[in-house]
Amino acid sequence: MKTWRMLQKESFTKLSDLTTYLELTQDNLELVDFSPHFPCLVPRRLAEKIPKNCLTHPMARQFVPLKEEKWESPDFIEDPLCEQGGVRVTPSLLHKYDGRLLLIATGACAMHCRYCFRQHFSYQSEDKSFTQELDYIRQNPTLHEVILSGGDPLSLSDDHLENLLMHLDQIDHLQVIRFHSRFPIGIPERITDELLTILKRLKKQIVFVVHINCADEYDEEVTQALRKLTALSIPVLTQSVLLKGVNDSALALKALSLASISRGILPYYLHKLDKIRGAAHFEVGENEGIALIKELRKQVPGYAVPQFVAEYPKERSKTPLIVLQN
Ligand code: SF4
């Protein structure tokens, strides 16, 4: 059996390899951006879900760099959330909200999503001991939760991850360690027995928020990987981004919500797209998003409807765009 590291090395990083694999014909090849500013990175599992010669499929839209990324739109900028400003309290810590903060555990991901709001930054920290970050957390007793993000925290080796988790686990005032990860979708083999053993040893409550945008991203291996987490009493939630051509229909959102709840996974957030340079072609209007959520609410139970939210700089929490009565 291949290890997750082997599978990671098999990901498509060369666009010429990916376009050949996808059997793109000339008219589709002309739509591809062969010199993207955000490099191509697509795990084979995800490439296998793209029908041949089809760039309009939701999986293709999410991962194949298109010339549409070169569209300039004045509202779409490199740092719409002002993450490079005062909220960055150490090279790898973003402290925006009361009680919780975001630790950019690594800049590396299992895949490169074309709409990623951190695609213009290098968050790679050379210091995998996270000394400054741990000191900051220890000195702030108001913190009750640390969110491990990135990049993707599961890109860290087990040794580095274990070291970080064990230190966090010893900080009394912390109650929850939350992972934000897309690894289980692209390389579910990352949920290894070794990783589960590390998680089992922790005293703190662990929460996993998995980034997933459409039902096609689930398959048997993904389901099994997520079940290994829920079997440890780790709540698994989803977060998605509302993306044109990917999930901007009540049908697609319903399929995703039902696919999640049938696996014991609760829809948490549906994010309005952050206005990041290169992602304007993914934008869905706010009113359209609200209408989609209202329609979704008619078709699935309340617990299967994610909160439709936007993130604005200087706001002390995410902003709900619609509040539904259950
Ligand atoms: S996995 Fe997350 S951080 Fe990585 S490219 Fe995708 S959206 Fe960005």
Boltz pocket constraint, residues with backbone or C-beta under 6 A from the ligand:
constraints:
  - pocket:
      binder: B
      contacts: [[A, 108], [A, 109], [A, 110], [A, 111], [A, 112], [A, 113], [A, 115], [A, 116], [A, 117], [A, 118], [A, 119], [A, 150], [A, 151], [A, 152], [A, 182], [A, 211]]
      max_distance: 6.0
